[in-house]
Structures are given as structure tokens and as C-alpha cells.
Amino acid sequence: MILDRNSFRIWSFIAKRAFKAEFIKPKMSDAIDSLRRTLKETEVAMYIHIPFCTGTCMFCPYVRRPVPKQKLEEIVGKYVRALIKELEMYHNILKDHELKIVDIHAGGGTPSLITGKYWKILLESISELFNTEPKIAIEANPEDLRDEAKTFDLIDSGVNEVSLGVQSFNPKMLKILGRRHSVNDSLVAIENLRNAGCKYINIDLMYMIPTQTIKDWVLDLEKASQQEVDEITCYPTLITPYTIGYKLIREGKIPPQPDSETFKEMIYACENILPSKGFKGVEIYGYSRNQWKYITVNYEMEGPLISVGCGATGFTGGFEYQNTCFIEEYFNSILQNKLPIAGARNVTEKERAIRYTVTRLFICRALSKREFKLKFKKEFDEYVGNTVFGKFLKILKITRDIEESVEEITLTRKGLLMAHKVCWAFVLNVPCRMAEEYSKTPWPLKVVIP
């Protein structure tokens, strides 16, 4: 089996049809107008994309740019200055909106390559521009946090949540993934984060790794549950055509992934093992000790999310935009005092309502009808229930993949497998396709997804 964009059969087909979208390179005046007009909520999240890596992982599907270690300090300094200028543009464009930044996240690439000095500079600028607490959640690689002093410096700078890319506690699996860190690096990084006073720690694990057995996966889950962390997030190894591993696995130079039955077994292994160790399922792939979760997907799907940086994707709730994925073009755009938006599209309120429903039900496991009404000022059954998507939900009730009460719609244990297929079919056919297409040329006139 290869977990590519066609591997989930009917669900891959539905993802391609249901989420078809056309992104157009906007005039800057139109983009500014859309940002102002569609951002109707005052509480917003912020995302910062850090595209730099000092190496390339075998199956990484994200927007990233390899940088030699000897040039890292120079380019990071330049990039942080550019980010601050981009943030100043958003401040000036949205100064009448009285925004409150409720969450700040950084992804990549490798945000942990940014030292505490630069995070402090960046967070102080955000605090001044948007009158918010200078705290941030970042993704991190274990090898960057095996140094105790660097880890303490990072936490002192304002980093208070970390999602650590452990991926596996099995050296063989790490090698297949092309990861540069060791198992011991992961254990040391977790200890350093705790000693430094990091408020919340999530660790990422990957399954469906080529040659991985169900026994390998169970051992990883057992080891993860023994760590002093707040959340464990479990992701399948997705295979996209623009990664190094795709060609190698197609040519048979890397062994195939486990079969579809093992995929199912691995999903239910998470559901059986982690709750028994005190981790409650807060998402279909996330298990938390204390109900906290490293929240990024909700903002990406539901909005409002202001996103900055090379390769960042933002969503106001009515306007979705993609920044250029080319670092030099990003720098040039900022120097010209222009937002680096390469493509954008308008999103209707009904589409946003369906995106919200998909996120809450198929990722967060339950949709509250009361919360839906508070957000959209309409009853769920009246607004979404009569759509094609609403009819699809009725079929899922018949198949017992979901259950409905007066207050909410919830995902059943049986429906967990279906939800995973829906989720990963969407990821492969929409955000991964976005990264693929916008990595081909810096300013395409039109991109159709998927």
C-alpha cells in the first residue's frame, strides 16, 4: 500500500470533488479589501511559517527550504526582519478592527532552528503591534533541543508550548524516515523542555512507516505513554509525489508501507492503548492527559487565522490566501512593501459552515449544535442539514459511523476509521496539493485544487 492522494478510494474521490477550489493571483488592492471586509471577528489566531531546514526528511510534504548551517544565522536574521515588516502591513491594514490575538503558532520547516534571541525580538514586535501576550507555540525537532542551555533560552524567550517531532522511538523507523535525531535525543529534549518550564508538550508519532509492523507501533505507543508529556499526536506517513521518498518507494528502493488492514489496526491501537494510559482522545489523531491540545488545524479550517511568512496559508473566514513559497520572492515582495500573497479565493459562509462541521465532527470527534448556532447565528439542521453534505451525514447515521442527539453529533468508535480516511484524503488532495503547486512557480496566475 502507498498512502498517496488516490489510496482512500471513494474518500479520495469525494475529497477531490467536494473541496475543489480555484486560487487566483490577486491585485494587492483587492487582497487588502478582502482582508478588511471578510475579517469580522475580533479574536483571531496567528500562524508564522518558518521554511528553513538543515536537511530534508524522506516524506516531508511541507513548504521548506534547505539552508546550510553556516548560513543559518544570516538568513534567519533577514527573515525575522521581513516577518516584522509583513506583520506591520497587517497591523496597518487591520488597525480599525481592534484585533485580539488569542493564539500564536509557528510551523515549518523547522521553527526550533530560530534561537531564543530572535523569537524574543519577533514576539515583542507582535505584542506591540497587536497588544497581545508575547507567547508562542512552536514545532521543534529533538536534535535542536538536546542542548539544555538552548532549550532554556527558547522557553525564556516566550515559547510556552512545543510540539516535538519524535516520530518514533525505534532507530530503524527513524532511519527509514530520514530523521537525523536519535531516540536518546528525543528523551533528552522532553526532559530539557520540562526542566526549562515549558507549559505544554506534545509529541508527534508516525505510523504506516515502510516495514513497520503492528508490534513496532504498539511499542512506540507504549513508550510514548511513559513520557512526561501532555499530548501524543499520531499521524500516518503520507506519500506525496514531490518528496524524496515517493520516487524511491515507487522504484522499489524503499520497501512498501503496511497494508490497509494494518492501517486499521494501527488506528485502533491508538484508541485502545492511549486512553488506558490516561490519554483521552481530543481529536481523531490526538490524545491528551489534561484536555489541552496543540491546536492548529481548527484555525486553518475554521478561521480566523492571519498567517505570515514564506509558504504560509491564511483564512479570515471569508478569504483564504497563500503566500509565495519562494524565499527570494518573499523577500522582494516585503522590500516593495507588498503582501507576499501568491493566490487567494473568497469563501462563502456556507462553505465555512461545512468546513467547521468537518473539523468538529471528523477531527475533534463531536459537533455541538449550540456552538454552531453561536458561531453562524443559524440552526445546524436548517443551514447544513439540507445540503448535499447534510444528506451525506444522514447516510453516516444509517451506517452508525456517527450518532446524533438533540445537543450534538458525535463520531462513533466504528466511524473512527471512516473519519481518518476522510481526513487524510483531504490533507493529501488539498493542503498537500497547495504546497505542491505553489512550489512550482512563485506567482502563478491560477491554481486549481485538487
C-alpha positions in Angstrom: 0.0 0.0 0.0 1.1 3.6 -0.7 -0.8 6.3 1.2 -0.9 8.8 -1.7 -3.8 11.0 -2.9 -5.7 8.2 -4.5 -5.2 5.5 -1.9 -8.5 6.0 0.0 -10.7 5.2 -3.0 -14.2 6.6 -2.6 -13.0 9.0 0.1 -10.2 10.3 -2.2 -12.8 10.7 -5.0 -15.1 12.7 -2.6 -12.2 14.9 -1.4 -11.4 15.8 -5.0 -15.0 16.7 -5.8 -16.1 18.3 -2.5 -13.2 20.6 -2.0 -12.5 21.8 -5.5 -11.2 25.4 -5.4 -9.7 27.9 -7.7 -7.0 30.3 -6.4 -6.2 33.5 -8.4 -3.3 35.8 -8.1 -5.0 38.9 -6.6 -4.3 42.6 -7.2 -2.9 43.9 -4.0 -5.8 46.4 -3.6 -8.3 43.6 -3.9 -6.4 41.5 -1.3 -6.4 44.3 1.1 -10.1 45.0 0.6 -10.9 41.3 1.1 -8.9 41.1 4.3 -10.7 44.1 5.7 -14.2 43.1 4.5 -14.1 39.4 5.5 -12.4 39.6 8.9 -15.5 40.0 11.0 -14.3 38.6 14.3 -12.0 40.4 16.7 -10.5 37.3 18.3 -8.0 35.8 15.8 -5.1 33.3 15.7 -1.8 33.9 14.1 0.4 31.5 12.2 4.1 32.0 11.3 5.8 29.8 8.8 9.5 29.1 9.2 10.5 27.3 6.0 14.1 26.6 6.8 15.6 23.1 7.4 19.2 22.0 7.7 18.3 18.7 6.0 15.4 17.1 4.1 13.2 14.3 5.6 12.3 11.4 3.3 8.5 12.1 3.2 8.1 15.7 4.4 5.2 17.3 2.4 5.6 20.8 3.8 6.9 24.0 2.3 10.6 24.0 3.3 13.9 25.3 2.1 17.2 23.6 3.0 19.8 26.1 4.4 23.5 25.2 5.2 24.2 25.6 8.9 26.9 28.1 8.3 24.4 30.4 6.6 21.5 29.9 9.1 22.2 32.9 11.4 22.4 35.3 8.5 19.2 34.2 6.7 17.3 33.9 10.0 18.1 37.5 10.9 17.0 38.6 7.5 13.8 36.5 7.7 12.8 37.8 11.1 13.2 41.4 9.9 11.0 40.5 6.9 8.4 38.9 9.1 8.2 42.0 11.3 7.6 44.2 8.2 4.8 41.8 7.0 3.2 42.0 10.4 3.4 45.8 10.3 1.5 45.6 7.0 -1.3 43.6 8.6 -1.4 46.0 11.5 -1.8 48.9 9.2 -4.4 47.2 7.1 -6.5 46.0 10.0 -5.8 48.7 12.6 -9.6 49.6 12.8 -10.6 46.0 13.6 -9.4 46.1 17.3 -8.0 42.6 16.9 -7.1 40.4 19.8 -4.5 37.6 19.0 -5.6 34.6 21.1 -3.1 32.1 19.9 0.2 32.3 18.0 1.7 29.2 16.4 4.8 28.6 14.3 5.3 25.7 11.9 7.7 24.7 9.2 10.2 23.7 8.1 11.9 23.9 11.5 10.9 26.7 13.9 13.3 25.3 16.5 16.2 26.5 14.3 15.2 30.0 15.4 17.1 30.9 18.6 15.6 32.4 21.7 17.1 35.8 20.8 15.1 36.0 17.5 11.9 34.7 19.0 12.1 37.4 21.7 12.5 40.1 19.0 9.6 38.7 17.0 7.3 38.2 19.9 7.9 41.7 21.3 7.1 43.2 17.9 3.8 41.1 17.7 3.0 42.2 21.3 3.5 45.9 20.4 1.6 45.7 17.1 -1.4 43.7 18.3 -1.4 44.3 22.1 -1.2 40.6 22.9 0.8 38.4 25.3 4.2 37.6 23.8 3.8 33.8 24.0 4.0 31.3 21.1 3.6 27.5 20.4 6.2 26.1 18.0 7.1 22.8 16.3 10.5 21.5 17.2 13.0 18.8 16.2 14.6 16.8 19.0 18.1 17.5 17.8 17.6 21.2 18.3 16.6 20.8 22.0 19.2 18.3 23.2 21.3 21.3 24.3 19.9 22.3 27.7 21.1 26.0 27.5 19.4 26.5 24.1 16.2 24.9 25.4 16.1 27.2 28.4 16.8 30.2 26.2 13.9 29.2 23.9 11.4 28.9 26.8 12.7 32.2 28.4 12.1 34.0 25.1 8.3 33.3 25.2 7.9 29.8 23.7 5.4 28.1 26.1 4.1 25.2 24.0 6.1 22.8 21.9 5.1 20.1 19.5 8.2 17.8 19.4 8.7 15.7 16.2 9.8 12.5 17.9 8.1 10.4 15.1 9.3 7.1 16.6 11.3 5.5 19.5 12.6 2.9 17.1 16.0 3.7 15.5 15.1 1.6 12.4 12.0 3.7 11.8 13.8 6.9 12.2 16.4 5.9 9.6 13.7 5.0 7.1 12.0 8.4 7.7 15.4 10.1 7.1 15.3 11.7 10.5 18.6 12.9 11.9 17.9 12.6 15.6 18.3 9.6 17.8 15.9 8.0 20.3 18.0 9.4 23.1 17.8 12.9 21.5 14.0 12.7 21.9 14.2 11.6 25.5 16.7 14.4 26.4 14.6 17.0 24.5 11.5 16.1 26.5 13.4 16.3 29.8 15.0 19.6 28.8 11.6 21.1 28.0 10.2 20.1 31.3 13.2 21.3 33.3 13.0 24.7 31.4 9.4 25.2 32.4 7.6 24.6 29.1 3.9 24.8 29.9 2.7 22.2 27.5 4.5 19.5 25.4 3.1 17.5 22.6 5.0 14.7 20.8 4.3 13.6 17.3 4.5 9.9 16.3 4.2 8.4 12.8 2.7 5.1 11.8 2.4 3.3 8.4 6.2 3.7 8.0 7.6 1.3 5.4 8.4 -2.1 7.1 6.7 -1.0 10.3 4.7 -3.8 12.0 1.8 -3.5 14.3 4.1 -4.7 17.1 6.5 -1.9 16.3 3.7 0.6 16.5 2.4 -0.7 19.8 5.8 -0.5 21.3 6.1 3.2 20.2 2.7 3.9 21.8 3.7 2.2 25.0 7.0 4.2 25.1 5.3 7.5 24.3 2.7 7.0 27.1 5.5 6.6 29.6 6.8 10.1 28.9 6.0 13.2 30.9 4.1 14.9 28.1 0.7 16.5 27.8 -0.4 15.2 24.4 0.5 12.4 21.9 -0.4 13.0 18.3 -0.3 10.1 15.8 0.0 10.7 12.1 0.2 8.3 9.2 3.1 8.5 6.8 1.6 10.3 3.8 3.4 9.9 0.4 3.3 12.9 -1.9 4.8 13.0 -5.3 7.2 15.9 -4.7 9.1 14.2 -1.8 12.3 12.2 -2.0 10.7 9.1 -0.7 7.9 9.0 -3.3 10.2 8.1 -6.2 12.2 5.7 -4.1 9.2 3.8 -2.9 7.7 3.7 -6.5 11.0 2.3 -7.8 11.1 -0.3 -5.0 14.2 1.1 -3.4 12.3 1.6 -0.2 10.0 -1.3 1.0 6.3 -0.7 0.7 4.1 0.6 3.5 2.0 -1.8 5.6 -1.3 -2.9 4.0 -4.8 -1.4 4.6 -5.7 -3.9 7.3 -2.6 -2.9 9.3 -3.6 0.8 8.8 -6.9 0.0 10.5 -5.2 -1.9 13.3 -2.8 0.9 13.9 -5.6 3.4 14.2 -7.5 1.3 16.7 -4.2 0.5 18.6 -4.1 4.3 19.4 -7.7 4.1 20.6 -7.1 1.1 22.8 -3.7 1.8 24.3 -3.5 5.6 24.9 -6.8 6.0 26.8 -5.8 3.1 29.0 -2.7 5.1 29.9 -4.6 8.2 30.9 -4.6 10.0 27.5 -8.1 10.9 26.3 -8.9 11.3 22.6 -9.4 15.0 21.9 -9.0 14.6 18.2 -9.1 11.5 16.0 -5.3 11.6 16.0 -4.6 13.4 19.3 -4.7 12.1 22.8 -4.4 14.4 25.8 -3.7 13.9 29.5 -5.5 17.2 30.5 -7.8 18.2 27.6 -5.1 20.6 26.3 -4.3 20.1 22.6 -1.8 21.7 20.2 -4.4 23.5 18.2 -3.6 24.4 14.6 -6.0 22.5 12.3 -9.1 24.2 13.8 -7.8 27.6 12.9 -6.6 26.5 9.4 -10.1 25.1 8.6 -12.4 27.4 10.5 -10.5 30.7 10.8 -10.0 33.4 11.5 -6.2 33.0 11.0 -3.7 35.6 10.0 -0.7 33.8 8.5 2.7 35.3 7.7 5.9 34.0 6.2 7.1 32.3 3.1 4.6 29.5 2.3 2.0 30.5 4.9 -1.7 29.9 4.3 -4.2 32.2 6.0 -8.0 32.2 6.3 -10.1 35.1 7.6 -13.3 33.2 7.5 -14.3 34.6 4.1 -10.9 35.0 2.4 -8.3 32.2 2.0 -4.8 33.1 0.8 -1.5 31.5 0.0 1.9 33.3 0.4 4.6 32.7 -2.2 6.7 29.6 -1.4 9.9 31.1 -2.9 12.1 32.7 -0.3 13.7 35.3 -2.5 10.4 36.3 -4.0 9.1 36.6 -0.4 11.9 38.9 0.5 11.5 41.0 -2.7 7.8 41.4 -2.0 8.4 42.6 1.5 11.1 45.1 0.4 8.5 46.6 -2.0 6.0 46.9 0.9 3.6 44.4 -0.8 1.9 41.5 0.9 3.5 38.3 -0.5 0.1 36.7 -1.4 0.5 34.5 -4.4 -3.0 33.2 -4.6 -6.4 33.8 -3.0 -10.0 33.0 -3.1 -13.3 34.0 -1.5 -15.1 31.5 0.7 -18.9 31.6 1.2 -20.4 31.5 4.7 -22.0 28.1 3.9 -18.6 26.6 2.8 -17.1 27.9 6.1 -20.0 26.2 8.0 -19.3 22.9 6.3 -15.6 23.3 7.0 -16.4 24.0 10.6 -18.6 20.9 10.7 -16.0 18.7 9.1 -13.4 19.9 11.6 -15.5 19.5 14.7 -17.1 16.1 13.7 -14.4 14.3 11.8 -11.3 15.6 13.6 -12.5 16.8 17.0 -15.0 13.9 17.3 -18.1 15.9 18.1 -20.1 18.9 16.8 -22.1 20.9 19.3 -25.3 22.3 17.8 -25.3 25.1 20.3 -21.8 26.2 19.5 -22.6 26.0 15.8 -25.6 28.4 16.3 -23.5 30.8 18.3 -20.9 31.0 15.5 -23.2 31.1 12.5 -26.4 32.5 14.0 -28.4 29.7 12.4 -29.7 26.3 13.4 -27.5 23.5 12.1 -30.3 21.4 10.7 -31.7 24.3 8.7 -28.4 25.6 7.4 -26.3 22.5 6.7 -28.8 19.7 7.1 -30.4 20.2 3.7 -27.2 20.5 1.8 -25.6 17.6 -0.1 -23.2 17.4 2.8 -26.1 17.2 5.2 -27.5 14.3 3.2 -24.1 12.6 3.4 -24.3 12.9 7.2 -27.7 11.2 7.2 -26.1 8.2 5.4 -23.3 8.1 8.1 -26.1 7.9 10.7 -27.6 4.9 9.0 -24.2 3.2 8.8 -23.6 4.0 12.5 -20.4 6.0 11.8 -22.0 8.9 13.7 -24.7 9.4 16.3 -27.0 12.4 16.8 -28.8 13.7 19.8 -30.6 17.0 20.5 -27.4 18.7 21.6 -24.7 17.2 19.3 -23.5 14.9 16.6 -20.7 12.6 17.7 -18.3 10.2 15.9 -18.7 6.6 17.0 -15.9 4.1 17.5 -16.9 2.4 14.3 -16.8 5.8 12.5 -13.2 6.5 13.6 -11.7 4.6 10.6 -14.0 6.5 8.2 -13.0 9.8 9.8 -9.3 9.0 9.3 -9.9 8.2 5.7 -11.8 11.5 5.2 -9.2 13.5 7.0 -6.1 12.1 5.2 -7.8 12.1 1.8 -8.5 15.8 2.3 -4.9 16.5 3.5 -3.4 14.7 0.5 -5.7 16.4 -2.0 -6.0 19.9 -0.7 -3.2 21.3 1.5 -0.5 18.9 0.1 -1.6 19.8 -3.4 -1.4 23.5 -2.5 2.2 23.1 -1.3 3.0 21.1 -4.5 1.5 23.6 -7.0 2.8 26.8 -5.3 6.3 25.3 -5.1 6.5 25.1 -8.9 6.4 28.8 -9.7 6.4 31.8 -7.3 3.4 33.8 -8.7 1.0 31.5 -10.8 -2.0 33.3 -12.3 -4.3 30.5 -11.3 -4.1 27.2 -9.4 -7.0 24.8 -9.3 -7.1 22.4 -6.3 -7.0 19.5 -6.2 
